[in-house]
């Protein structure tokens, strides 16, 4: 199974951005250090990335997969370019790629 389960937004400053989304939409965002916060609904969640060295230039859609290594192989075989190989983060492992149009997308395996 593969489904979109997350969108990561690049933000300039975590504090005002977190306050905006909490105020505008009533979301509860959990802080994961000084530069990251995310909703934890278990549905399609939103992350705010304020670390300029980690942030993408545009929103980063994330696709949840059952087998991360198989997804990596499939992305490569289909013509995707890997821009960040598989890495661990709090909550799981993921990799990032660009599709033929240059859209950056991530695949994640939670847990």
C-alpha positions as CSV (number, residue, x, y, z in Angstrom):
1,X,0.0,0.0,0.0
2,X,1.2,3.5,-0.7
3,X,-0.7,6.7,0.3
4,X,0.1,10.3,0.9
5,X,0.2,10.7,4.7
6,X,2.3,13.8,5.3
7,X,3.2,17.2,3.9
8,X,6.2,19.0,5.2
9,X,6.3,22.8,4.8
10,X,9.5,24.9,4.7
11,X,9.1,27.8,7.2
12,X,11.3,30.8,8.0
13,X,10.7,30.7,11.8
14,X,9.1,27.9,13.7
15,X,7.4,30.0,16.5
16,X,5.3,32.3,14.3
17,X,4.6,29.5,11.8
18,X,3.4,27.1,14.6
19,X,1.3,29.9,16.1
20,X,-0.3,30.6,12.7
21,X,-1.4,27.1,12.0
22,X,-2.6,26.5,15.5
23,X,-4.6,29.7,15.5
24,X,-5.9,29.5,11.9
25,X,-7.0,25.9,11.9
26,X,-7.0,24.8,15.6
27,X,-4.2,22.3,15.0
28,X,-2.1,21.0,17.8
29,X,1.6,20.9,16.8
30,X,4.1,18.9,18.8
31,X,7.7,20.3,18.8
32,X,10.5,18.1,17.9
33,X,13.4,20.3,18.7
34,X,13.9,24.0,18.1
35,X,13.3,23.9,14.3
36,X,10.5,21.3,13.8
37,X,6.9,20.8,14.8
38,X,4.2,18.6,13.5
39,X,0.6,17.5,13.9
40,X,0.2,13.9,15.1
41,X,-3.3,12.9,14.0
42,X,-2.4,9.6,12.4
43,X,-4.2,10.7,9.3
44,X,-2.5,13.1,6.8
45,X,-0.3,15.2,9.0
46,X,1.6,18.4,8.5
47,X,5.2,19.2,9.5
48,X,6.9,22.6,9.8
49,X,10.6,22.5,8.9
50,X,12.6,25.7,9.9
51,X,16.1,24.2,9.6
52,X,17.3,25.8,6.4
53,X,19.8,23.0,5.8
54,X,17.0,20.4,5.9
55,X,14.1,22.3,4.4
56,X,13.0,21.8,0.8
57,X,12.3,24.8,-1.5
58,X,8.6,23.9,-1.8
59,X,6.1,21.8,0.3
60,X,7.3,18.2,0.5
61,X,4.5,15.6,0.0
62,X,5.3,12.3,1.8
63,X,4.1,8.9,0.6
64,X,3.9,6.1,3.2
65,X,5.0,2.7,1.9
66,X,5.1,-0.8,3.3
67,X,8.6,-1.6,2.1
68,X,11.0,1.4,1.8
69,X,13.8,-0.5,0.0
70,X,11.4,-1.8,-2.6
71,X,9.9,1.7,-3.1
72,X,13.4,3.1,-3.6
73,X,14.1,0.5,-6.3
74,X,10.8,1.2,-7.9
75,X,11.4,5.0,-7.9
76,X,14.8,4.5,-9.5
77,X,13.5,2.0,-12.1
78,X,10.7,4.5,-13.0
79,X,13.2,7.3,-13.7
80,X,13.1,9.2,-10.4
81,X,16.3,10.9,-9.1
82,X,17.3,10.2,-5.5
83,X,18.2,13.5,-3.8
84,X,18.4,12.1,-0.3
85,X,19.1,8.4,0.2
86,X,17.4,6.4,3.0
87,X,17.9,8.0,6.4
88,X,16.4,7.7,9.9
89,X,14.5,10.4,11.7
90,X,12.3,10.4,14.8
91,X,9.4,8.2,13.7
92,X,10.9,6.1,11.0
93,X,13.0,6.1,7.9
94,X,12.6,7.8,4.5
95,X,14.2,8.9,1.3
96,X,13.6,11.8,-1.0
97,X,13.5,11.9,-4.8
98,X,12.5,14.1,-7.7
99,X,10.0,13.0,-10.3
100,X,10.6,13.7,-14.1
101,X,9.0,17.1,-13.7
102,X,11.4,18.1,-10.8
103,X,8.9,17.8,-8.0
104,X,10.6,16.7,-4.7
105,X,8.7,13.9,-2.9
106,X,9.6,11.6,0.0
107,X,8.7,8.0,0.7
108,X,8.5,7.0,4.4
109,X,8.3,3.8,6.4
110,X,7.0,4.6,9.9
111,X,8.1,2.9,13.0
